[in-house]
Amino acid sequence: MRHVRRVMVMRVPGRGRSPAARPVTRGHAYVTEFAWAPDGRSIAYTAEVDETRFIIGPGAGADDEPLGRRIRRIDWRYDGHGPLDRWEHLFLADARRKKRPRRLTFGDHGVSELAWRPDGSEIAFVADRGAEPDLRPRTTVWVVPAAGGEPREILALGGSAWAPAFSPDGRWLAAVGVLDRDALDDVSPGIVIGPADGSQAATALAPELDRPIGPWADTDLNGWISSGTRRPVWADERTIVALVSNRGRVVPWSFPVDPATGRHAGDPERLVKADAACWTLAVARRAPDGPLVTVTGTLGTRAQELMTVSDGAFETPVTIGSRWQRRYAWPSMRLVEAHGPGGPIETWIASPAWAGAGDEALPTVVDIHGGPLGAWAPTPSLEVALLCARGYRVVLPNIRGSQTYGADWIRPQLGDWGGVDADDVHAALDHAVQLGLADPDRLGVLGLSYGGFMVHWLIGTSTRFRAAVSENGVTNQVSAWAHSDEGPEYCRSARMGDPTTPEGVELLWRQSPLRNVAAVRTPLLMLQAEADRRCPPADNEQFFVALRWLGREVEYVLYPEEFHVVQAAGRPDRRVDRMTRVLDWFDRHIPR
């Protein structure tokens, strides 16, 4: 059965009639995003259209299973969604009257990330209308008249562009994107700006920044209740504010703009220096005090709250988001720089509240983030808090390949999974042991996605771990290239190779934990979301079957209907079961 999500409007209480809510997205059961018109009279939104892309035979367009699917493109599925049987297109609804919405876009492509031109005449959106978007995806920014008409492209880069935002006077269009068509993962997406009529090519606003725009730090204490803000926000005609991810922290920065030329008018400036991981951003224009910058995000070890920026610091007007933490003894977080072969490795060490930063060597689990373009934030995830509550220390290293540390930190890991990154994991653990915080005879390893790959790799190339837990990992890069929903483009940008040549197969196989499976002696718990399209069961089952065939200690737990991030967004009872199994597995094999 398909989910239902509509846009509802209601009158403000106390202003006339009863504030009963009514739907404005008539005829559409599943709305993906919406944006109010500047005058508040209309709502633009995207919704799945009835025309089907792949379904054949009886049942086409219905909720029940179709006769079949005819597939001619490789972008027919996506994690968290399943088969992409329907495109999402743009509609315009009258917010005041019960009129049927008008459809504004058509075609064999999807529409997303809506932005109104300030005068309300046009709506910008992001789409990939290239010749072969499934093989070389590249999104660009388009506009369509609110009155209806043919869309036209107004911002295109060499690579993809997304998250459009008009300047207050409607003259300029800012977005986030990558200038180079063949850019690899070591290129951070930045802010670009160009004329809003598309008359000239867009240029980078801060080309030397070398840090990604938007939230790129890993912690589930942001609640996963909404999508993070990737869009730059115009504070006024001369200033853009955006979230920038830098060394595992995410805070708002300001970018000066020359309103006459649309070029940068100075270096970007960090508005707050804090151990924070902001998730959403809003800017209110006010005079004479200047713009009010508001975010939601974590600060230190505190769960997500609403915060405002004042005099270079965060102020928290409410505590509703983190109030629940008061009932628990929360881990202490210590930042160290481990001595790695490629340079200092910024590493967070989480300790039980009763142990703090003391010198007692405790059983220790190294937790490896996903991506590999993830990065641990200063705020621990729930799994870290629970491990600490059980008496473990947790080592959280931002190893080479981690985003938010610049191109020079990412580049050595490209095409070398299990190389420099594995060296850095060992170096971070060695440092914790040398500090007297980790017991070398009581070590465990945990990881999700790429972190799951690293778990499989480490236990196949090392015997230092007493127990291991992998979740939705990778074992065979040769088959994962096609099994993953984003495999071909992912492997291209990560310079991992492709299986269409003997050389490509050799490169992928060299980075596959399955090649080392016979050396695995560490007890392994494998957790897998059954509906995961990013790292599907077909890949990880190869590792499980091989280990079982070899007679090694291994368990494989499947969670039905769940997608890649079941640990943060799955059904609550499955998340509880998952974490309970993780704790019990380490308790069984690591003496406490």
C-alpha positions as CSV (number, residue, x, y, z in Angstrom):
1,M,0.0,0.0,0.0
2,R,1.3,3.4,-0.9
3,H,1.9,6.1,1.7
4,V,-0.3,9.2,1.8
5,R,1.2,12.7,2.3
6,R,-0.8,15.8,1.4
7,V,-0.4,19.5,2.0
8,M,-3.1,20.9,4.3
9,V,-3.9,24.6,5.0
10,M,-5.9,26.2,7.8
11,R,-6.8,29.7,9.0
12,V,-4.9,31.1,11.9
13,P,-7.0,30.6,15.0
14,G,-8.8,33.7,16.2
15,R,-9.1,35.2,12.7
16,G,-12.7,34.5,11.7
17,R,-13.9,31.1,10.9
18,S,-12.9,27.8,12.5
19,P,-9.3,26.7,11.8
20,A,-10.3,23.4,10.2
21,A,-7.6,22.1,7.9
22,R,-8.3,21.3,4.3
23,P,-6.1,19.7,1.6
24,V,-4.9,21.8,-1.3
25,T,-3.1,19.1,-3.2
26,R,-6.3,17.5,-4.5
27,G,-5.9,14.4,-6.5
28,H,-2.4,13.6,-5.3
29,A,-1.9,11.1,-2.5
30,Y,1.9,11.6,-2.1
31,V,3.4,15.0,-2.1
32,T,7.2,15.2,-1.8
33,E,7.8,18.9,-1.2
34,F,6.1,22.3,-1.4
35,A,6.8,26.0,-1.5
36,W,4.6,29.0,-0.7
37,A,4.3,31.7,-3.4
38,P,5.8,35.1,-2.3
39,D,2.2,36.6,-2.0
40,G,0.9,33.6,0.0
41,R,-1.9,32.9,-2.5
42,S,-0.5,29.8,-4.2
43,I,1.5,26.7,-3.3
44,A,3.9,25.0,-5.6
45,Y,4.5,21.3,-4.9
46,T,5.8,18.2,-6.4
47,A,3.9,14.9,-6.5
48,E,4.1,11.5,-8.1
49,V,2.3,11.5,-11.4
50,D,-0.1,8.7,-12.5
51,E,1.9,7.8,-15.7
52,T,4.1,4.9,-15.0
53,R,7.7,4.5,-16.2
54,F,8.1,0.8,-16.2
55,I,4.9,-1.0,-15.1
56,I,3.4,-3.3,-17.7
57,G,0.1,-5.3,-17.8
58,P,-2.9,-5.2,-15.5
59,G,-2.4,-3.3,-12.3
60,A,-0.5,-0.4,-13.9
61,G,-1.2,2.7,-11.8
62,A,-2.8,0.7,-9.0
63,D,-1.5,0.0,-5.5
64,D,-1.3,-3.8,-6.0
65,E,1.6,-5.6,-7.6
66,P,1.8,-5.1,-11.3
67,L,2.1,-7.8,-14.0
68,G,5.8,-6.9,-14.5
69,R,8.3,-4.1,-15.1
70,R,10.0,-3.3,-18.4
71,I,13.4,-1.8,-17.6
72,R,15.5,0.1,-20.1
73,R,17.4,2.4,-17.8
74,I,19.6,1.7,-14.8
75,D,18.0,4.4,-12.6
76,W,14.8,2.4,-12.0
77,R,15.2,2.0,-8.2
78,Y,16.4,4.0,-5.3
79,D,17.1,3.2,-1.6
80,G,14.4,4.4,0.7
81,H,11.8,4.4,-2.1
82,G,12.1,1.1,-4.1
83,P,11.2,1.0,-7.8
84,L,10.9,4.5,-9.2
85,D,7.7,3.6,-11.1
86,R,6.5,7.3,-11.2
87,W,8.2,10.6,-11.7
88,E,7.6,13.5,-9.4
89,H,6.4,16.6,-11.3
90,L,5.5,20.2,-10.5
91,F,2.0,21.4,-9.7
92,L,0.5,24.7,-8.6
93,A,-2.4,24.9,-6.2
94,D,-4.6,27.9,-5.1
95,A,-4.2,28.1,-1.3
96,R,-7.5,30.0,-0.9
97,R,-10.0,28.3,-3.2
98,K,-11.0,24.7,-3.8
99,K,-9.7,24.5,-7.3
100,R,-8.0,21.6,-8.9
101,P,-4.2,22.1,-9.0
102,R,-2.5,22.8,-12.4
103,R,0.4,20.7,-13.6
104,L,3.3,22.8,-14.8
105,T,6.0,20.3,-15.9
106,F,6.0,17.2,-18.1
107,G,8.6,14.7,-19.4
108,D,10.7,11.7,-18.7
109,H,12.5,13.2,-15.7
110,G,11.8,14.2,-12.1
111,V,11.4,17.6,-10.5
112,S,12.7,18.7,-7.1
113,E,14.0,21.5,-4.9
114,L,11.5,24.3,-5.7
115,A,12.3,28.0,-5.4
116,W,10.0,31.0,-6.3
117,R,11.3,34.0,-8.1
118,P,10.7,36.9,-5.7
119,D,8.0,38.6,-7.9
120,G,6.1,35.3,-8.1
121,S,6.3,35.0,-11.9
122,E,8.3,31.8,-12.1
123,I,9.3,28.7,-10.1
124,A,12.7,27.3,-10.3
125,F,13.3,23.6,-10.0
126,V,16.1,21.0,-10.3
127,A,16.0,18.3,-13.0
128,D,18.2,16.1,-15.1
129,R,17.0,16.3,-18.7
130,G,20.2,15.0,-20.2
131,A,20.5,12.5,-23.0
132,E,21.5,9.6,-20.8
133,P,20.8,10.7,-17.2
134,D,21.0,7.2,-15.8
135,L,24.5,6.7,-17.1
136,R,26.0,10.1,-16.3
137,P,23.6,12.0,-13.9
138,R,23.9,15.8,-14.1
139,T,21.2,18.0,-12.6
140,T,20.7,21.6,-13.7
141,V,18.3,24.4,-12.6
142,W,15.2,25.3,-14.7
143,V,12.3,27.8,-14.4
144,V,8.7,27.5,-15.5
145,P,6.2,30.4,-15.6
146,A,3.6,30.2,-12.8
147,A,1.0,30.9,-15.5
148,G,2.2,27.8,-17.4
149,G,4.5,27.4,-20.3
150,E,7.7,25.8,-21.5
151,P,10.5,25.5,-18.9
152,R,13.9,26.9,-19.7
153,E,17.3,26.2,-18.3
154,I,18.9,29.0,-16.3
155,L,21.9,27.5,-14.5
156,A,24.0,24.6,-15.7
157,L,27.5,23.7,-14.6
158,G,30.0,21.1,-15.9
159,G,28.8,18.9,-13.0
160,S,25.5,18.9,-11.2
161,A,23.8,21.9,-9.7
162,W,21.1,21.8,-7.0
163,A,19.5,23.9,-4.2
164,P,18.6,27.1,-6.1
165,A,17.9,30.4,-4.3
166,F,17.0,33.7,-5.9
167,S,18.5,37.0,-4.6
168,P,15.9,39.3,-2.9
169,D,15.8,41.5,-6.0
170,G,15.5,38.5,-8.4
171,R,18.6,39.5,-10.3
172,W,20.9,36.6,-9.2
173,L,20.5,32.9,-8.7
174,A,22.7,31.1,-6.2
175,A,22.9,27.3,-6.0
176,V,25.2,24.5,-4.9
177,G,27.2,22.4,-7.3
178,V,30.4,21.2,-8.9
179,L,32.0,23.0,-11.9
180,D,33.9,20.0,-13.3
181,R,32.0,17.5,-15.3
182,D,34.4,14.7,-14.4
183,A,34.9,15.7,-10.8
184,L,35.7,12.9,-8.3
185,D,34.9,12.6,-4.6
186,D,37.7,14.8,-3.6
187,V,35.9,17.9,-5.0
188,S,33.6,19.5,-2.4
189,P,30.4,21.0,-3.7
190,G,30.4,24.8,-3.3
191,I,28.2,27.8,-3.8
192,V,27.8,29.0,-7.4
193,I,26.1,32.2,-8.6
194,G,24.9,33.4,-12.0
195,P,22.3,35.8,-13.6
196,A,18.8,34.7,-12.8
197,D,17.8,35.0,-16.5
198,G,20.5,32.4,-17.5
199,S,22.2,34.9,-19.8
200,Q,25.7,34.1,-18.4
201,A,27.5,31.0,-17.0
202,A,27.6,30.7,-13.2
203,T,30.8,31.1,-11.3
204,A,32.1,29.8,-7.9
205,L,31.5,32.2,-5.1
206,A,34.4,30.9,-2.9
207,P,36.5,28.6,-5.0
208,E,39.3,28.2,-2.4
209,L,37.1,27.1,0.4
210,D,37.6,23.3,-0.2
211,R,34.7,22.5,2.2
212,P,31.3,21.1,1.3
213,I,28.1,23.2,1.6
214,G,25.4,21.6,3.7
215,P,25.4,19.2,6.6
216,W,28.0,16.4,6.1
217,A,28.6,15.3,9.7
218,D,27.3,12.0,11.2
219,T,25.2,11.9,14.3
220,D,21.6,10.6,14.7
221,L,20.9,13.1,17.6
222,N,19.6,15.4,14.9
223,G,16.6,13.2,15.0
224,W,16.4,12.4,11.3
225,I,13.0,14.3,11.4
226,S,13.7,16.3,8.3
227,S,16.1,16.8,5.4
228,G,19.1,18.9,6.2
229,T,19.4,22.4,4.6
230,R,21.6,22.2,1.5
231,R,20.3,25.5,0.1
232,P,22.1,28.8,0.5
233,V,20.0,31.6,1.9
234,W,20.2,35.3,0.9
235,A,20.3,37.4,4.0
236,D,20.2,40.5,1.8
237,E,21.4,41.6,-1.7
238,R,25.0,41.5,-0.4
239,T,25.2,38.4,1.8
240,I,24.5,34.7,1.4
241,V,24.4,32.5,4.5
242,A,25.0,28.7,4.2
243,L,25.8,25.8,6.3
244,V,29.4,24.7,5.8
245,S,30.9,21.4,7.0
246,N,34.4,21.7,8.3
247,R,36.4,19.1,10.3
248,G,33.2,17.3,11.4
249,R,31.5,20.5,12.5
250,V,28.7,22.2,10.7
251,V,28.0,25.8,11.3
252,P,26.6,28.8,9.3
253,W,29.0,30.9,7.3
254,S,28.4,34.2,5.5
255,F,29.5,34.8,1.9
256,P,29.9,38.5,0.7
257,V,28.4,39.2,-2.8
258,D,28.8,42.2,-5.0
259,P,25.2,42.9,-6.0
260,A,26.4,44.6,-9.2
261,T,28.5,41.8,-10.6
262,G,27.3,38.7,-8.7
263,R,30.9,37.9,-7.8
264,H,32.4,37.4,-4.4
265,A,33.1,40.6,-2.5
266,G,35.5,39.1,0.1
267,D,36.4,35.9,1.9
268,P,33.6,33.8,3.5
269,E,33.4,34.1,7.3
270,R,32.4,31.5,9.9
271,L,29.6,33.0,12.0
272,V,30.1,30.7,15.0
273,K,33.1,28.7,16.2
274,A,31.7,25.7,18.1
275,D,31.6,21.9,18.3
276,A,28.2,21.9,16.6
277,A,26.6,19.9,13.8
278,C,23.8,22.1,12.5
279,W,21.1,20.5,10.4
280,T,18.7,23.2,9.1
281,L,19.1,26.9,8.5
282,A,16.8,29.9,8.2
283,V,17.6,33.6,8.0
284,A,15.1,36.4,8.8
285,R,15.7,39.8,7.3
286,R,15.3,42.5,9.9
287,A,16.5,46.1,10.3
288,P,18.4,47.8,11.8
289,D,20.0,44.9,13.6
290,G,20.9,42.9,10.5
291,P,19.7,39.3,9.7
292,L,18.7,36.8,12.3
293,V,20.3,33.5,11.7
294,T,18.5,30.5,13.1
295,V,19.5,26.9,13.0
296,T,18.6,23.5,14.4
297,G,21.5,21.4,15.4
298,T,23.5,19.6,18.1
299,L,26.0,21.4,20.3
300,G,28.6,19.4,22.1
301,T,27.0,16.2,23.3
302,R,23.5,17.8,23.4
303,A,20.7,16.6,21.1
304,Q,19.3,18.8,18.5
305,E,17.8,22.2,19.6
306,L,16.6,25.4,18.0
307,M,19.5,27.9,18.2
308,T,20.1,31.5,17.1
309,V,23.4,33.2,16.3
310,S,24.3,36.2,18.4
311,D,27.8,37.8,18.7
312,G,29.6,34.8,17.3
313,A,27.9,32.2,19.6
314,F,24.8,30.1,19.7
315,E,22.0,30.9,22.0
316,T,19.3,28.3,22.8
317,P,15.9,29.8,23.5
318,V,14.3,26.4,24.2
319,T,15.4,23.0,25.5
320,I,12.6,20.8,24.2
321,G,14.8,18.8,21.9
322,S,17.4,17.7,24.5
323,R,15.3,17.6,27.6
324,W,15.1,13.9,27.5
325,Q,18.9,13.5,28.0
326,R,18.7,14.8,31.6
327,R,17.4,11.3,32.7
328,Y,20.6,9.6,31.5
329,A,24.4,9.6,32.3
330,W,25.7,10.9,29.0
331,P,29.1,9.9,27.6
332,S,32.0,12.3,27.8
333,M,33.7,13.2,24.6
334,R,37.5,13.7,24.3
335,L,39.2,15.0,21.1
336,V,42.6,13.7,20.3
337,E,44.9,13.7,17.2
338,A,46.2,10.3,16.5
339,H,49.5,10.0,14.8
340,G,48.7,8.5,11.4
341,P,50.9,7.7,8.4
342,G,49.2,10.4,6.4
343,G,49.1,13.0,9.1
344,P,47.2,13.7,12.3
345,I,43.8,11.9,12.5
346,E,41.1,13.8,14.3
347,T,39.5,11.3,16.6
348,W,36.8,11.5,19.1
349,I,36.9,9.1,22.1
350,A,33.6,8.6,23.9
351,S,33.8,7.3,27.5
352,P,31.3,6.2,30.0
353,A,30.1,9.0,32.3
354,W,31.6,7.3,35.3
355,A,35.0,6.9,33.6
356,G,35.1,10.3,31.9
357,A,38.6,11.0,30.4
358,G,40.3,8.9,33.1
359,D,43.3,6.7,32.4
360,E,41.7,3.3,33.0
361,A,42.0,1.0,30.0
362,L,38.5,-0.2,29.1
363,P,37.1,-2.6,26.5
364,T,36.9,-0.5,23.4
365,V,34.9,-0.5,20.1
366,V,36.1,1.5,17.1
367,D,33.1,2.8,15.2
368,I,33.7,3.6,11.5
369,H,31.4,6.1,9.8
370,G,29.8,5.6,6.4
371,G,30.4,7.2,3.0
372,P,33.4,7.1,3.0
373,L,32.5,10.8,2.6
374,G,31.0,10.9,6.1
375,A,32.6,12.4,9.2
376,W,32.0,11.9,12.9
377,A,30.5,15.0,14.6
378,P,31.3,16.1,18.1
379,T,27.9,14.8,19.2
380,P,27.8,11.0,19.8
381,S,25.2,8.9,18.1
382,L,22.7,6.8,20.2
383,E,24.7,3.6,19.6
384,V,27.8,5.3,21.1
385,A,25.8,6.4,24.1
386,L,24.4,2.9,24.6
387,L,27.9,1.3,24.2
388,C,29.3,3.7,26.8
389,A,26.4,3.0,29.2
390,R,27.3,-0.7,28.9
391,G,30.9,0.1,29.9
392,Y,32.7,0.4,26.6
393,R,34.8,3.2,25.3
394,V,34.2,4.1,21.6
395,V,36.8,5.4,19.3
396,L,35.5,7.5,16.4
397,P,38.2,8.4,13.9
398,N,37.8,10.7,10.9
399,I,40.2,8.7,8.7
400,R,41.4,9.5,5.3
401,G,38.5,9.6,2.9
402,S,36.4,11.5,5.4
403,Q,34.6,14.6,4.0
404,T,34.9,18.0,5.6
405,Y,38.7,17.9,5.8
406,G,39.5,19.0,2.2
407,A,40.6,17.4,-1.0
408,D,44.1,16.4,0.3
409,W,42.5,14.2,3.0
410,I,40.1,12.5,0.6
411,R,42.3,12.0,-2.5
412,P,44.7,9.3,-1.1
413,Q,41.7,7.0,-0.4
414,L,40.2,7.2,-3.9
415,G,40.5,3.7,-5.5
416,D,42.2,2.4,-2.4
417,W,39.5,1.1,-0.1
418,G,41.2,-1.0,2.5
419,G,44.5,0.8,2.1
420,V,45.2,4.1,3.7
421,D,41.9,4.1,5.4
422,A,42.6,0.8,7.2
423,D,46.0,2.1,8.2
424,D,44.3,5.1,9.8
425,V,41.8,3.0,11.8
426,H,44.7,1.0,13.2
427,A,46.6,4.2,14.0
428,A,43.7,5.7,15.8
429,L,43.3,2.5,17.9
430,D,47.0,2.3,18.6
431,H,46.8,5.9,19.8
432,A,44.0,5.1,22.2
433,V,46.0,2.1,23.5
434,Q,49.1,4.3,24.0
435,L,47.0,6.8,26.0
436,G,46.0,4.0,28.3
437,L,42.3,4.3,27.4
438,A,41.8,1.2,25.3
439,D,42.7,-2.4,26.4
440,P,44.5,-4.0,23.4
441,D,43.1,-7.4,24.4
442,R,39.5,-6.3,24.4
443,L,38.8,-4.5,21.1
444,G,35.7,-4.6,18.9
445,V,34.8,-3.0,15.6
446,L,31.5,-1.6,14.3
447,G,30.4,0.1,11.1
448,L,27.5,0.8,8.7
449,S,27.6,0.9,4.9
450,Y,31.2,1.9,4.0
451,G,31.8,1.4,7.8
452,G,30.5,-2.2,7.3
453,F,32.9,-2.7,4.4
454,M,35.7,-1.6,6.7
455,V,34.6,-4.1,9.4
456,H,34.7,-6.9,6.8
457,W,38.1,-5.7,5.6
458,L,39.7,-5.3,9.0
459,I,38.7,-8.7,10.3
460,G,40.0,-10.3,7.1
461,T,43.4,-8.6,7.4
462,S,43.9,-8.4,11.2
463,T,43.4,-10.6,14.2
464,R,43.3,-7.8,16.8
465,F,39.5,-7.7,17.3
466,R,37.6,-10.0,19.7
467,A,34.2,-9.2,18.1
468,A,32.8,-7.4,15.1
469,V,29.4,-6.1,14.0
470,S,28.8,-5.0,10.4
471,E,25.6,-3.4,9.1
472,N,24.6,-3.1,5.5
473,G,28.2,-3.4,4.4
474,V,30.0,-4.3,1.2
475,T,31.8,-7.5,0.5
476,N,32.2,-7.9,-3.3
477,Q,32.8,-4.7,-5.2
478,V,32.6,-6.5,-8.5
479,S,29.0,-7.5,-8.0
480,A,28.1,-4.4,-5.9
481,W,28.9,-2.2,-8.9
482,A,25.7,-3.3,-10.5
483,H,23.7,-4.4,-7.5
484,S,23.8,-0.9,-5.8
485,D,21.2,1.7,-6.9
486,E,24.0,4.2,-7.5
487,G,26.8,1.7,-8.2
488,P,28.3,2.8,-11.6
489,E,28.4,6.6,-10.9
490,Y,29.5,5.9,-7.3
491,C,32.4,3.8,-8.4
492,R,33.4,6.3,-11.1
493,S,33.6,9.2,-8.7
494,A,35.4,7.1,-6.1
495,R,37.8,5.9,-8.8
496,M,37.1,2.3,-7.8
497,G,36.9,0.8,-11.3
498,D,34.2,-1.0,-13.3
499,P,33.8,-4.7,-14.3
500,T,33.7,-4.1,-18.0
501,T,37.5,-4.7,-18.4
502,P,39.9,-7.2,-16.9
503,E,41.8,-4.3,-15.3
504,G,38.6,-2.9,-13.8
505,V,37.6,-6.3,-12.4
506,E,41.0,-6.7,-10.8
507,L,40.8,-3.2,-9.2
508,L,37.3,-3.9,-7.8
509,W,38.3,-7.3,-6.5
510,R,41.4,-5.9,-4.9
511,Q,39.1,-3.7,-2.8
512,S,36.7,-6.5,-1.9
513,P,36.7,-8.1,1.6
514,L,35.4,-11.3,0.1
515,R,38.9,-12.0,-1.2
516,N,40.1,-12.2,2.4
517,V,37.2,-14.2,3.8
518,A,39.3,-17.3,4.5
519,A,41.5,-15.4,6.9
520,V,38.5,-14.2,9.1
521,R,38.6,-15.6,12.7
522,T,36.7,-12.8,14.5
523,P,33.1,-13.6,15.5
524,L,30.9,-11.5,13.2
525,L,27.3,-10.3,13.6
526,M,25.9,-9.1,10.2
527,L,22.9,-6.8,10.3
528,Q,21.0,-6.2,7.0
529,A,18.0,-4.2,5.9
530,E,16.1,-6.5,3.5
531,A,14.9,-3.6,1.3
532,D,18.3,-1.9,1.1
533,R,19.1,-0.8,-2.4
534,R,22.4,0.9,-1.6
535,C,24.2,-2.1,-0.1
536,P,21.7,-4.9,-0.9
537,P,21.5,-8.3,0.8
538,A,22.7,-10.1,-2.4
539,D,26.2,-8.6,-1.7
540,N,26.5,-9.3,2.0
541,E,25.1,-12.8,1.8
542,Q,28.2,-13.8,-0.1
543,F,30.3,-13.0,3.0
544,F,27.8,-14.8,5.3
545,V,27.6,-17.9,3.1
546,A,31.4,-18.1,2.8
547,L,32.0,-17.7,6.5
548,R,29.4,-20.4,7.3
549,W,30.9,-22.7,4.7
550,L,34.3,-22.2,6.4
551,G,32.8,-23.0,9.8
552,R,33.4,-19.5,11.3
553,E,31.3,-17.9,14.0
554,V,28.8,-15.7,12.1
555,E,25.2,-14.6,12.5
556,Y,23.1,-12.8,9.8
557,V,20.0,-10.8,10.9
558,L,17.6,-9.5,8.2
559,Y,15.1,-6.7,8.9
560,P,12.1,-6.9,6.5
561,E,10.9,-3.7,4.6
562,E,13.8,-1.6,6.0
563,F,16.2,0.6,3.9
564,H,19.8,1.5,4.3
565,V,19.6,3.7,7.4
566,V,17.4,1.4,9.5
567,Q,19.5,2.2,12.5
568,A,18.2,5.8,12.5
569,A,15.0,5.8,10.5
570,G,13.7,2.2,10.8
571,R,10.7,1.0,12.7
572,P,11.3,1.6,16.4
573,D,11.0,-2.0,17.5
574,R,13.5,-3.0,14.9
575,R,15.9,-0.3,16.0
576,V,15.6,-1.5,19.6
577,D,16.2,-5.1,18.5
578,R,19.2,-4.0,16.4
579,M,20.9,-2.2,19.2
580,T,20.2,-4.9,21.7
581,R,21.8,-7.5,19.5
582,V,24.9,-5.2,19.0
583,L,25.3,-4.8,22.8
584,D,24.8,-8.5,23.5
585,W,27.2,-9.5,20.8
586,F,30.0,-7.4,22.2
587,D,29.2,-8.6,25.7
588,R,29.4,-12.2,24.7
589,H,32.8,-12.0,23.1
590,I,34.6,-9.1,24.9
591,P,35.1,-9.6,28.7
592,R,34.0,-6.6,30.7
